[in-house]
Every structure is written in structure tokens, then in C-alpha cells.
Amino acid sequence: MAHTFLLEPGRWAMQGNWLERNGMPISVKGMTLVAWNRDNWFTMATKLIFPGSDRSEISLQYKGRLHEGERQYTFLLQHNIWGQVEGEGWIGLDTIVQRYWVLGDRQRRSGFETLHRISEDRYYLSSGILAGHFLTNTMEVSLERQST
């Protein structure tokens, strides 16, 4: 079974939990839209909200390139709080793993994400954000492909 997230255009709903250092888990919901053009460039837009919390929403705008037949890609990301971010991803048999780093950041923030394929229409995302060498927060969400 081939990956459907990222490798195919689509709309994905997400729901799960966000955990910050020394904090209790809070609910997170969001949506991700993936689109492709003819030159092997993809765009991905994600918006995260935190219902019942005073935490500000997070919006992410990705642009990346995956050459046909390749299993590795790079991307640029515009983050509404951090600014410019660069990253790379690897496409495994059952997972997609991404790592990224914030450009020009004095806190040296970086992060990683693992998307594990459950089925053609469902993935499980586990991610973490670091400042320097310290884990500052994690997110665990289920993603479900929405019909178009």
C-alpha cells in the first residue's frame, strides 16, 4: 500500500493532544491541505487550533520538492510564530519522517514528526519541538482524509 498523505493531493482533518513541558495535555484540532503541481513541487497548508484554551492558533505554509522515484525531499516552511523554517523528509515503507529547524533563531528551535500510516485514509502523527537540546512540547494526533 502506497502513502496517500503528502504524496497525493488531499484534505486531512486532525485531532489529538498537545503537551508542553510542565503542563497538562490540551486538545488540538486542525486541517491540512496538500496540493501538487506538474513540476514535482508540493504545497501544504496546516492550521492548528486549541479548543477550550487561550493558546494562539498555529498556521504553517509548506513548499517542497520531491523528485519522481525519490524517497527524500526538502521543504521551506513559513510559520506564523517562528517565521522561516527549513526541513527535510524521508518516505519509508510505513512512515514519513520530517525534521526541521528555525532559521536565525536564538533559541535554536528544531523539531521532528513521524507520520505512521494506519490505512489509506488514516495516519497517526507524533511530533516534538526542541529548544537547543531540550524537548519543549509534543503533539500526538490522528489524521483522517476528508472526501473532496
Backbone as CSV, one residue per row, in Angstrom:
resi,resn,N_x,N_y,N_z,CA_x,CA_y,CA_z,C_x,C_y,C_z
1,MET,0.853,-1.178,0.000,0.000,0.000,0.000,0.900,1.243,0.000
2,ALA,0.691,2.126,-0.945,1.495,3.345,-1.072,0.952,4.431,-0.140
3,HIS,1.817,5.382,0.175,1.393,6.507,1.009,0.377,7.362,0.261
4,THR,-0.607,7.847,1.012,-1.584,8.777,0.454,-1.366,10.178,1.014
5,PHE,-0.916,10.290,2.278,-0.629,11.606,2.834,0.624,12.146,2.164
6,LEU,0.621,13.402,1.839,1.699,14.140,1.187,1.885,13.745,-0.266
7,LEU,1.875,12.463,-0.605,2.157,12.047,-1.976,0.964,12.205,-2.904
8,GLU,-0.212,12.441,-2.358,-1.399,12.696,-3.164,-2.046,13.983,-2.671
9,PRO,-2.665,14.747,-3.580,-3.395,15.922,-3.115,-4.540,15.479,-2.210
10,GLY,-4.866,16.297,-1.234,-5.975,15.929,-0.364,-6.151,16.880,0.790
11,ARG,-7.214,16.619,1.519,-7.570,17.413,2.697,-7.652,16.449,3.881
12,TRP,-6.947,16.777,4.950,-6.830,15.892,6.104,-7.238,16.626,7.381
13,ALA,-8.163,16.037,8.144,-8.552,16.579,9.448,-7.688,15.915,10.510
14,MET,-7.328,16.680,11.527,-6.516,16.110,12.604,-7.105,16.465,13.957
15,GLN,-6.908,15.547,14.898,-7.410,15.748,16.250,-6.556,14.937,17.210
16,GLY,-6.211,15.568,18.342,-5.398,14.859,19.321,-5.025,15.748,20.485
17,ASN,-3.773,15.606,20.945,-3.319,16.315,22.140,-1.969,16.982,21.927
18,TRP,-1.800,18.106,22.604,-0.583,18.906,22.609,-0.094,18.931,24.051
19,LEU,1.175,18.683,24.262,1.723,18.650,25.614,2.961,19.533,25.675
20,GLU,2.961,20.478,26.620,4.120,21.339,26.826,4.828,20.937,28.112
21,ARG,6.121,21.248,28.168,6.916,20.930,29.359,6.205,21.484,30.599
22,ASN,6.111,20.657,31.623,5.482,21.018,32.904,4.016,21.392,32.768
23,GLY,3.354,20.946,31.716,1.942,21.264,31.530,1.100,20.013,31.369
24,MET,-0.186,20.209,31.379,-1.135,19.125,31.139,-1.454,19.095,29.645
25,PRO,-1.800,17.927,29.111,-2.180,17.859,27.693,-3.400,18.738,27.415
26,ILE,-3.388,19.404,26.266,-4.555,20.172,25.835,-4.987,19.657,24.467
27,SER,-6.256,19.814,24.192,-6.824,19.342,22.932,-6.323,20.199,21.769
28,VAL,-6.037,19.543,20.653,-5.651,20.255,19.430,-6.451,19.666,18.275
29,LYS,-6.909,20.549,17.405,-7.610,20.138,16.185,-7.026,20.930,15.033
30,GLY,-7.156,20.392,13.839,-6.631,21.125,12.700,-7.022,20.517,11.376
31,MET,-6.504,21.139,10.334,-6.761,20.707,8.967,-5.483,20.927,8.173
32,THR,-5.183,19.989,7.283,-4.045,20.103,6.376,-4.528,19.912,4.953
33,LEU,-4.115,20.806,4.070,-4.416,20.704,2.645,-3.111,20.460,1.902
34,VAL,-3.100,19.455,1.029,-1.914,19.119,0.240,-2.253,19.289,-1.233
35,ALA,-1.383,19.966,-1.978,-1.576,20.146,-3.427,-0.242,19.911,-4.131
36,TRP,-0.319,19.494,-5.385,0.861,19.240,-6.216,0.741,19.993,-7.524
37,ASN,1.902,20.383,-8.098,1.883,20.924,-9.457,2.656,19.977,-10.367
38,ARG,2.729,20.310,-11.622,3.332,19.407,-12.615,4.843,19.265,-12.501
39,ASP,5.498,20.148,-11.788,6.962,20.130,-11.704,7.481,19.435,-10.445
40,ASN,6.686,18.550,-9.862,7.060,17.802,-8.658,7.216,18.678,-7.415
41,TRP,6.577,19.838,-7.409,6.542,20.695,-6.227,5.226,20.455,-5.503
42,PHE,5.294,20.392,-4.178,4.058,20.284,-3.399,3.922,21.500,-2.496
43,THR,2.693,21.808,-2.157,2.409,22.811,-1.138,1.519,22.142,-0.102
44,MET,1.693,22.569,1.120,0.895,22.026,2.204,0.588,23.175,3.151
45,ALA,-0.668,23.316,3.507,-1.088,24.351,4.444,-1.762,23.670,5.628
46,THR,-1.317,24.008,6.835,-1.871,23.410,8.050,-2.274,24.513,9.007
47,LYS,-3.427,24.329,9.645,-3.880,25.248,10.685,-4.252,24.420,11.903
48,LEU,-3.701,24.795,13.057,-3.982,24.112,14.317,-4.686,25.070,15.260
49,ILE,-5.740,24.589,15.908,-6.433,25.378,16.930,-6.470,24.566,18.216
50,PHE,-6.666,25.263,19.322,-6.640,24.648,20.641,-7.949,24.970,21.356
51,PRO,-9.005,24.185,21.094,-10.325,24.470,21.678,-10.279,24.468,23.211
52,GLY,-10.964,25.424,23.814,-11.027,25.499,25.268,-9.743,25.976,25.917
53,SER,-8.842,26.549,25.129,-7.554,27.017,25.638,-7.321,28.445,25.150
54,ASP,-6.477,29.182,25.858,-6.136,30.534,25.406,-4.912,30.525,24.492
55,ARG,-4.436,29.341,24.133,-3.276,29.213,23.246,-3.639,29.714,21.855
56,SER,-2.762,30.494,21.248,-2.985,31.034,19.899,-2.925,29.922,18.862
57,GLU,-3.677,30.110,17.785,-3.638,29.128,16.697,-2.276,29.163,16.009
58,ILE,-1.957,28.074,15.342,-0.700,27.954,14.605,-1.043,27.696,13.150
59,SER,-0.405,28.444,12.252,-0.599,28.185,10.821,0.765,27.972,10.171
60,LEU,0.802,27.015,9.250,2.036,26.592,8.602,1.806,26.520,7.104
61,GLN,2.733,27.084,6.324,2.667,27.044,4.859,3.953,26.400,4.344
62,TYR,3.834,25.199,3.804,4.986,24.450,3.294,5.085,24.574,1.782
63,LYS,6.316,24.520,1.286,6.570,24.345,-0.140,7.784,23.437,-0.251
64,GLY,7.624,22.347,-0.985,8.722,21.398,-1.082,8.771,20.727,-2.432
65,ARG,9.829,19.967,-2.624,10.016,19.285,-3.906,10.437,17.844,-3.663
66,LEU,9.763,16.959,-4.371,10.081,15.536,-4.323,10.220,15.063,-5.759
67,HIS,11.434,14.701,-6.134,11.667,14.217,-7.492,11.046,12.837,-7.654
68,GLU,10.534,12.578,-8.831,9.886,11.304,-9.114,10.839,10.143,-8.825
69,GLY,10.341,9.147,-8.118,11.144,7.979,-7.786,12.032,8.148,-6.564
70,GLU,12.103,9.340,-6.004,12.947,9.596,-4.830,12.172,9.322,-3.544
71,ARG,12.891,9.108,-2.453,12.278,8.865,-1.155,12.653,9.956,-0.143
72,GLN,13.412,10.971,-0.607,13.792,12.069,0.266,13.386,13.383,-0.387
73,TYR,13.025,14.365,0.443,12.606,15.664,-0.075,13.042,16.758,0.890
74,THR,13.032,17.969,0.393,13.326,19.141,1.214,12.138,20.082,1.135
75,PHE,12.029,20.962,2.126,10.921,21.914,2.113,11.300,23.197,2.836
76,LEU,10.590,24.257,2.480,10.622,25.533,3.185,9.263,25.689,3.842
77,LEU,9.243,26.322,4.985,8.014,26.452,5.753,7.930,27.863,6.306
78,GLN,6.767,28.468,6.176,6.506,29.757,6.813,5.592,29.481,8.007
79,HIS,6.088,29.777,9.205,5.370,29.520,10.455,4.883,30.863,10.984
80,ASN,3.619,30.956,11.392,3.082,32.255,11.802,3.717,32.797,13.083
81,ILE,4.373,31.968,13.871,5.017,32.437,15.101,6.535,32.500,14.943
82,TRP,7.130,31.496,14.344,8.586,31.410,14.236,9.175,32.088,13.015
83,GLY,8.412,32.249,11.963,8.960,32.788,10.723,9.416,31.682,9.795
84,GLN,10.622,31.838,9.226,11.103,30.894,8.217,11.741,29.657,8.838
85,VAL,11.376,28.528,8.242,11.836,27.226,8.708,12.269,26.422,7.484
86,GLU,13.319,25.625,7.623,13.731,24.688,6.571,13.623,23.284,7.120
87,GLY,13.461,22.318,6.206,13.377,20.946,6.675,13.626,19.936,5.580
88,GLU,13.631,18.682,6.006,13.796,17.568,5.087,12.873,16.449,5.533
89,GLY,12.548,15.579,4.596,11.707,14.442,4.918,12.188,13.189,4.224
90,TRP,11.891,12.067,4.831,12.190,10.759,4.261,10.899,9.972,4.205
91,ILE,10.689,9.285,3.111,9.490,8.477,2.934,9.874,7.012,3.081
92,GLY,9.420,6.403,4.173,9.678,4.993,4.423,8.514,4.150,3.920
93,LEU,8.586,2.871,4.198,7.519,1.980,3.744,6.201,2.259,4.455
94,ASP,6.237,2.465,5.776,5.020,2.714,6.544,5.000,4.070,7.227
95,THR,6.093,4.828,7.134,6.155,6.123,7.811,6.732,7.196,6.899
96,ILE,6.387,8.435,7.230,7.019,9.617,6.652,7.631,10.353,7.841
97,VAL,8.934,10.606,7.786,9.632,11.268,8.885,10.151,12.604,8.375
98,GLN,9.868,13.666,9.131,10.351,15.008,8.783,11.135,15.566,9.960
99,ARG,12.146,16.350,9.637,12.816,17.149,10.659,12.954,18.556,10.106
100,TYR,12.984,19.532,11.007,13.041,20.926,10.568,13.773,21.759,11.605
101,TRP,14.201,22.956,11.173,14.927,23.862,12.048,14.522,25.288,11.686
102,VAL,14.416,26.127,12.709,14.011,27.520,12.527,15.245,28.327,12.143
103,LEU,15.136,29.120,11.081,16.267,29.916,10.599,16.455,31.160,11.462
104,GLY,17.704,31.449,11.816,18.034,32.664,12.560,17.414,32.730,13.945
105,ASP,17.211,31.599,14.585,16.524,31.549,15.872,17.534,31.472,17.017
106,ARG,17.481,32.414,17.929,18.415,32.428,19.059,18.174,31.257,20.005
107,GLN,16.944,30.735,20.023,16.638,29.587,20.890,17.008,28.254,20.234
108,ARG,17.454,28.305,18.984,17.845,27.113,18.215,16.736,26.057,18.202
109,ARG,15.511,26.511,17.892,14.388,25.569,17.855,14.466,24.677,16.631
110,SER,14.084,23.443,16.837,14.013,22.458,15.767,12.938,21.448,16.157
111,GLY,12.636,20.562,15.235,11.613,19.584,15.558,11.640,18.400,14.624
112,PHE,10.782,17.449,14.917,10.672,16.238,14.109,9.221,15.770,14.130
113,GLU,8.845,15.052,13.112,7.499,14.485,13.006,7.603,13.105,12.386
114,THR,6.815,12.198,12.888,6.687,10.876,12.284,5.215,10.642,11.994
115,LEU,4.913,10.392,10.735,3.550,10.066,10.314,3.513,8.577,9.997
116,HIS,2.756,7.841,10.777,2.649,6.393,10.585,1.325,6.078,9.886
117,ARG,1.411,5.368,8.782,0.208,5.025,8.013,-0.549,3.901,8.723
118,ILE,-1.804,4.173,9.040,-2.691,3.175,9.631,-3.489,2.497,8.519
119,SER,-3.986,3.312,7.594,-4.722,2.825,6.426,-4.592,3.882,5.337
120,GLU,-5.236,3.648,4.221,-5.184,4.605,3.115,-5.717,5.978,3.519
121,ASP,-6.664,6.001,4.450,-7.314,7.255,4.843,-6.976,7.718,6.254
122,ARG,-6.081,7.022,6.952,-5.759,7.387,8.337,-4.252,7.290,8.590
123,TYR,-3.739,8.309,9.273,-2.345,8.330,9.719,-2.329,8.738,11.188
124,TYR,-1.240,8.415,11.862,-1.030,8.853,13.237,0.261,9.661,13.257
125,LEU,0.182,10.891,13.743,1.327,11.802,13.777,1.817,11.954,15.207
126,SER,3.107,11.806,15.382,3.760,12.077,16.652,4.884,13.064,16.356
127,SER,4.919,14.177,17.095,5.936,15.192,16.809,6.494,15.771,18.100
128,GLY,7.657,16.376,17.976,8.282,17.031,19.106,9.014,18.278,18.659
129,ILE,9.063,19.265,19.543,9.788,20.509,19.274,10.846,20.664,20.358
130,LEU,12.049,21.038,19.930,13.161,21.227,20.855,13.641,22.671,20.804
131,ALA,14.139,23.155,21.940,14.871,24.423,22.006,16.263,24.039,22.482
132,GLY,17.238,24.153,21.581,18.568,23.634,21.895,18.486,22.124,22.016
133,HIS,18.879,21.606,23.188,18.861,20.159,23.417,17.642,19.701,24.211
134,PHE,16.720,20.604,24.534,15.616,20.268,25.426,14.290,20.183,24.684
135,LEU,13.560,19.123,24.957,12.230,18.941,24.405,11.292,19.940,25.071
136,THR,10.588,20.745,24.278,9.686,21.749,24.854,8.223,21.357,24.734
137,ASN,7.862,20.648,23.686,6.491,20.155,23.588,6.384,19.016,22.587
138,THR,5.289,18.285,22.713,4.992,17.190,21.791,3.545,17.309,21.333
139,MET,3.262,16.654,20.235,1.891,16.599,19.733,1.640,15.190,19.215
140,GLU,0.481,14.661,19.553,0.039,13.369,19.043,-1.356,13.564,18.478
141,VAL,-1.521,13.298,17.186,-2.832,13.475,16.555,-3.099,12.352,15.561
142,SER,-4.366,12.088,15.362,-4.809,11.201,14.290,-5.209,12.071,13.118
143,LEU,-4.829,11.664,11.919,-5.216,12.367,10.698,-6.168,11.474,9.915
144,GLU,-7.221,12.071,9.402,-8.181,11.328,8.597,-8.454,12.097,7.313
145,ARG,-8.301,11.395,6.184,-8.526,12.038,4.888,-10.008,12.342,4.732
146,GLN,-10.282,13.565,4.278,-11.654,14.012,4.063,-12.020,13.838,2.597
147,SER,-13.259,13.471,2.352,-13.688,13.338,0.952,-13.782,14.721,0.330
148,THR,-13.452,14.797,-0.943,-13.417,16.106,-1.612,-14.729,16.454,-2.244
